[in-house]
Amino acid sequence: MLPAYAGESAIQLGATNTSDLFANIGGGLARRARLLDSADVTASYAPDDGPLDGWSAFAAIQFNAGGDFSGTMVGDLQGVSSIDQVPGIRVVGAWVGRSFEGVGAIKAGIIDLNTEFDVPQTGALFLNSSQGIGIDFAQSGVNGPSTTPDTGIGIVGNWLAGSHWELKAGLFEGTPGDPGHPSRTSITLSGSEGVLAVAEIANRFAPHSTVRAGGWIYSAGFETLDGHESHGNAGAYASIDARLIGVEGNDEQGLSAWVRLGAANARINPVRLYFGAGAVYTGIFGDLDRAGLAVAAARLGDHGRAALGLSSGETDIEATYSAVITDWLSVQPDVQYVVSPGADPSLENAFVIGTRFTLIWN
């Protein structure tokens, strides 16, 4: 939860630039290409000893360019690219934490919820947004939960209950960012927006293998899809991520797979159920190259279908391969086939191809 860094300095600076070149070559809204870009600059502080041993701090600024590939080219609900954001410069992280050896930790500040809860392991390889945080959770709230780039104020604590159990809970502002001005950082706490409460339990039952279950609830009231009022918006998720085949003598290589299920209040949220699953093999041609196949299926509830005039749901099938070219460059070709994009019966299935380029400096 709270990273520690070895080396001469407790202060670590880093930068990452991620670029996605995507083209929709069939179906969807339009057959065009677009370049998306996301650049992050980070600073971390985590001393190994001294009077501040156990304390840590983190700050991150993100710049996004391009944007709206899904909205103008594909028409999908889930987002074929995790960096497809409204262009702008935002503070996406600024927190201070304290760890207690063998017990747990606590942190407070501007926090990306998806770095603490519903964190993907094997699924993090894939580019579709639902493999980062399921759309059942991502759709919630007025402006989504506190996830990049619209992060907000929060406090998170975890308790290490035994050798492989962890309990975690957090409170976040109910409306992170500013829906009216999505390109800038905005922190506004008010009683009307309420809070988002999240809790999760995880069991690391074997090396590289974890089962987790969590739930979330908003304290504010929401308008239902049929025009009424409902107090509180809630949902739950569960996942299992496991190493299926290992490689003797190399802890990083092998075959891993996962399954994730999520559900949300169908009176308030268009997507009622979500199913995600896939597998990744590490070490095909080199020690760290990875290839994977995944599916992300969003199913709408009856209220959402009736109110929005949509079909039963959307399914994204993704195949990807990531090659580490140097210590500072990786290249990742990617193919996605979107069945019923946007759950819109008027749109044909979309066929999207692209490549992600990641530059790292630290």
N, C-alpha and C positions, 0 to 999 in steps of 0.2 A: 504493500500500500504506500509506504513512504520509502523512496529509493535511497540507497546509500551508494556513494561513489568512492572507489579506491583511487589513490594517487596522491600527489604532493599537495594539491589544492582542494579545499572543500567547496570551492566555487567552480561550477562547470558551465561553460557556454556552448551552445549548439545552434545549428540551423539546418533546416530541411526544406527542400523545394520539390514538390510533387506536381507533375504535369500529366494530364490525361488527354490524349488525342483520340477522340471518338468520332465514328461515322455511323449513321443509321442508313443501312443499305437496302432496307425493305420494310414495308408496312409502317405502322406508327403514324406520325403527323407529317413528317417531311424527310426526304432523303438528302441529308446534308451532313457536313462534318463541323466539328468545333473543337477548339483547344481550351481546356480548363486548366487553371493553375492555382496552387495553394502553397504559400511560403510561410514557414514558422521560424521564429527566433526565440530561443529559450535560455533561461538562466536558472540554475539549480544550486542550492546550498545545503550541504549535509556533512558536517564535520564528523570525523571518526573518533575524536577524543576532545578533552578540554571541557570547559564549563558549559558549552552548548551541545555537548554530546547527546544525541537523541532528538535534537531539534532539526528541522529541515524547512526549506522554503523553496517555492517554485514560481516562476513567472513566464508567461508566453504571450507573444503577439503574433497574430496571423493576418496575412494579406491574401485575399482571394480575387481572382480575375477570371474573365470568361463568364461562365454560369448559364443556367437555365437550359441545358441541353435536353434534359428530360421534358421540361415544360414546353419547349418549342419544336423538338425533333421527334421524340419518342411518345410522349403523352402517358408515361407510366406513373404509377403511384409510388413505387418504392425507391426509385432513383438508381439508375445504372452506374452512377459514379458517386462515391462518397465525398468527393471534393466539389460537387456541383452546388455551389453556394452563391448567394447574392454578392457581387463584388464589393469590396471594402476592406478597411483595416480595423481589426478589433483586438481588444485584450481578451484572450480566451482562457487565461489562467493566471491566478495571483493568490497563492495561499501559503499559510504557515502551518506546520504540523509538529507533533510531538509523539515519538514512539516510546513504548515501555517494553523492554526486552522480555519476551516470553509471555506477555500479557495482551498487548494490542497497540492501538495508536488512535490518534484523533487529529483531524485537520480542519481548518476553517478558512474561508475566503471565496474567491471566484474559482469554482470547481466544475470540470467537465464530468457530469454524472456517469458517463459511459466509460470513464477510466476507473470507476469504483464499483459500479453495479452492471450486471448483464454484460460483463466484459467477454468478448470473444477470444478464444485461444486459436484453435485451428482455423476457424472461419475468418480470422483477421486478414488472411491472405487475399480474400476476394474483394472486388471493387464495388459490388452492389451495396448500397447503403444498409439494406436489411440484414446483411451479414455482420454489420457492426453493432447495431441495436435494432431489434425487431420492430417492424412498423407498428405492431400492436402498442408498443410503448412510445415510439417516436412520434406518432400522430397525436398523442395526448396533450391536453392543456391548450391555452390560447395561442401559444407560440412554441409548442413543443416543450419537452423537459430541458433541463440545463445541459445541453450538449453543444459541442463546437459546430458552428461559430457563435451560436447564441447561448453563451454560458452565463450563469448568474451566481448570486451569493448562496453559499451552502455550508453545512457543517456535517462531517462524516466521522463516525467512530467504528472501530472494529475490535472484536474480542477473539483471541485465539483460544478456543475451547478444546484443549487437548492437542495431540500431535498433528492431527490432520483435519480438524473441524475449525471453521471460522464463522462467526456471526457478525454481521455488518448492518448499520442503520444510518440513515441520513435525512436531513431536512434541507429543502431547497426553496428558493423563492418560486412562487406559483407561475409567474410570467417572466421568464428571463428575456433579456434584450428588449427591443422596442418594435412591435409588429408594424408600427407606422413608419419606422426608419430602420429597416433591417440591415443597413450597411454600416452601422456604427455601434459602439459599445454603449449600453445603457443599463444602469442599476437603479431601479425604483421599487422600493418596498412599500406596500400599502396593505391595509386590512382587506380591501376588496379582492385583491389577487390571491390572497391566502398563501398556503404553503403546499409543497409536494413532499410527502413522506415516503421513504423507500426502505425496505428491509430485505435482507438476503441471508440465506444460510448456505454454506458450501462445504463439501467434504472432498478432500483430495485423497481418494481411496488407493491411489497408486501413483508412482512417478509419471508425470505428463497426463494424468487422468483425474478429472474433477466432475462431480455432479453438484448442481446448484439449483436452488429454488428461491424465488423472490416475489414480492408484491409491492404495489404502489397505490397511493390514494391522494387526491387533491382535496383540500379543505373548502375551497371555494365552490360556489354554485355554477352550473353550466346549463345552457339551453340545449334541450334534447333535439334530435334530428326531426322529430314530429312537432316541434314548436312549443314544447312545454318546458318547465324548469325542473332541474334535478340537482340536489345537493350532493356534491362529491362525485368524483370521477375515479374509477379504480380499475385495476387489472392485475394479472399475475403471469409469471413465466417460469419455466423450468428447462434445464438443459443437462446433457451429459456429453462430455468431451473426453475421448480416450485414445491412448496409443494402442493400436491393434497389432502392429508388427514392429519390432525393434531391430536394430543392426548392432551386432556385437562389436564392442570397441568404439562405437560412435554414438554418443547420447543424443545427438541432434537428428540423426537420420531415422527413417522408418515411415510407416503408414499410420496416420491418425484420422479419426472421423468424429463427427458430432451430430447431435439431433437437438433442436430447440423447439419448444412449443410455447405460444403466448396467447393470452386472451384479454379482451378489454370490454368494458361496458358498451353493449351494442346500441343502447338508447342514445348515447352521446357520441361515440366514435364510429366512423364508417366501417373500419376494419374490425371484425368481431374476433377472428381467429387468425393465427399465423403459424406456419410450419416452415422451419428451415433445417437443412441437413446437407451433409457433404463429406468429402474425404480429400486428404492432401498427402502426397508422398514427397518426402524430403530426401534429396540425394540421388537424383537420377543420373545426371551427367557430371555433377560436381558435388562437393560436400554440402552446399547450402542452397542449391537450386530446388525449386518446389513446383509441383504440378497438382492441380486440383479440379474437382467437379463439384458443383453445388446447386441446390434448388432453394428458392425462396417463394413461398406460396401465401398470399394474403387472401382471406375470405371475408366478404362483406356480410354484415348482418341484415336482417329483413328491414330494419328501419333505414339503414343506409341505402339499400337498393331502392326502396320506395321513394325516399326523399330526393335522391340524386339521379334516379332513372338509370342505374347502372346494372351490370350483370353480376354474377356471383363472386367474381374475384379476378385476381391476376397472379400469374406464375412466371418467375424468372429462372431460367436455366443458364448457368454460367460455367465456362471452362476457361482456365487460366494457367499460365506458366510464368514463373518469376526466375530470372537468371541474375545472379550477382556478378557483375562485370568487373568491378574493382571494389576497394573498400568504401568508395564514395559514390558509386553508381550502380543501380539495378534497373533492369528493363523487364517489363511484364506485359506481353501480348495477352489480349483478353477477348473472348467472344461471349455474347449473351443473346439468348433467344427469349423474347418476352411474349408470353401467351396472354391474349386479351389485355393489352396495355391500358392502364387506367380503369380496367373493368368497363371499358366503353365499348358497347356492342357495335359501334360504327367504325371502329379501328381494326385494321388487320394486324396480325401478329408481327412484331418488329424483330428485325435481325440487326444487331449492333456489333460492330467490331472496333477494337481500339488497342492502344498501348499506353501503359503507364511508365513514366521515367521518374526515378527518384534519386535526387542528389542529397548527400548527407555530409555535413561538416560538424565535427566535434573535437 
